[in-house]
Amino acid sequence: MTSPQNKVKGILLLSAGAKVATARCAKAAAAKRGLALHVSDHSKNIPTRHVADSFLELPSNDSPAWIDSLLHYCSTQEIGLVIPTRHSDLAHLGPARSRFFEAGIALSLSSQECLEICLQKSATSKFLSQADIPTPTTTLRSTLAQSPLAGQFPLFAKPDSGAASCGAHIVHNQEDLRKIPSEWILQSIATGQEYTANLYLDRGGKLLCAIPHARLAVESGEVTQAITKRVPTLMQACRNIAQALPAAQGIFNVQAFHDETSDSLQITDINPRIGGGYPICDAAKGRYIEWLCQEWIDESKLEPFERWTENLRMMRYRDAVFSIE
């Protein structure tokens, strides 16, 4: 990477959408270095463009022009760091990783092998089981008849490559089951309090911080009320996950259910990106976007961090942004 004082003029929050609180965290990290915050999306009608210093409208990520347009913008605007936030972008970014680094643009992204484990829920379940990390019993709908879940109800159904709980629902009986596509997955029902743990792994793959929060209220798959909690069983599982993932780095979020009475745990998802609940992590002193800037732009070495704030409550509310077109 070229030294930031000679080249870098901004960082880019990719597919920023309505993530205003996350964009504000990124803007603070950029401004600290005299850099601009750029945000992108495939529509200009997003509220984060009114937080950022500059906005890029991109084609949809399944367009052949998406990567080329993104790289051209980053090169001409002297972007030093690209931070993905949307699940569907990751599969397209993986094969283009070398093009970013060859252009002197840092891309916060784990290895292709790691992405393949995390982006397919069936692969995630296999990985967790092989690593002896507790997870719900999982099968593809197409192989249900040969699995331990055959004939059992209720089951939890979701797309194998889904995100943000899109389409996920409980299957109560055979009539419900007939409506499930063959490529979806089915799982035993996880019980207990639902948690997200926000993780930061340094460039060498070492876990530096894990901050769990209980998901107290959720809308459309995104947490609206939460509270940070030190849950030793979950934090140890996060350490085991980080150690087992191949060439993982940057910001992750791990979804889990924890039964406090039995101290039992089930990990359901590993997302190799910033999650919708990231702002509570940042407010609890887990300033992961700042740390990305320290590693990739300042080229500083980071140390493990445990002094985050427990029992910090986040309560989101609806707000509005106004502009004259």
C-alpha positions, 0 to 999 in steps of 0.5 A: 500500500502507498503511504496515506499521506502521499495518496489516500484521500478517502474511504468508501462504505460500500452499499451503505443504504440506510446505515446512517449510524454506521456511516457516522462512525465511518465518517468520524474515522475518516475525518480524524485522518483528514480523509473524506467518507464516500458511500455507494449504492445502486440507488441515489435515494439513500439517506447515508448520502446526506451523511457522507462527503461524496456518493457513488451510484453503482449498477447492481452487483450482478452487473458485469460493470459493477466491479469495473465501475467500483475500481475506476471510482476508487482509483480516480478518487484515491480511495484507500480502504473499501468496507463492505456492508451488504451480504450479496456484495461479498461473493462478487468482491472475492474473485476481484480481491487481487485487482483492488490490492494491485491498484493500491486499494485496501479491501476489508475482505476475508479469503475466498475459502472463508467467504464460501464457508460463511455465505452458504448456510449449509457450509456454515453448519458443516464448518461449525459441526466439524469444529465442535462448535454447537449449532442446530441440526441442519439439512438441505430440503432436498436431503431431508428424508435422509437426515435426522430431522425427517418427520420432525416439526417444527423446523426453521427454514431459510434460503441457503444463501440468505441474509437479514432473515429474508424469507426465514420462517418456521415450518409447522407441518407437512403442508408448510414443508411442501412449500419449501424450495429444494435448495433451502435449508431446514434446521432444528429450532434454536432456543434461548436469548438471541445474540449477535457478537461483533468480532474484529480479527486483525490482518493476521486473523487474530481475534482482538475483540468480541462484543455480544449484544442481546437482540431485544427487538428486531424489525426486518431482521435488523436489531432495533433494541439491544444491550451488550452482555459478557457471555463467556460461553459465547465469547469462547465460541467466537474465539474458537470460530476465529481460530478455525476460519481460514484466513479470516480478517476484519469485521464479522458478526456471529448470530447465536442463541444462548440459554442462560439456565443451562448455559447452552449455546447454538451458533446459527450464522457467521457473517464476514461483514459489518452487521446492522447492529454494528453501532452498539459495538462502536458505542461500547468502545469496539471502534472497529471501523477506526481499527480498520483505518489504523491497520490499512491506512495508518499501517499500525499494529493493534492489540487485543481489546477487552475494556468494552462497555457492558450493559450498554443499551441501544434503542433505535427510532425512526428519523427522516432526512430531507433534501431538495432534488 
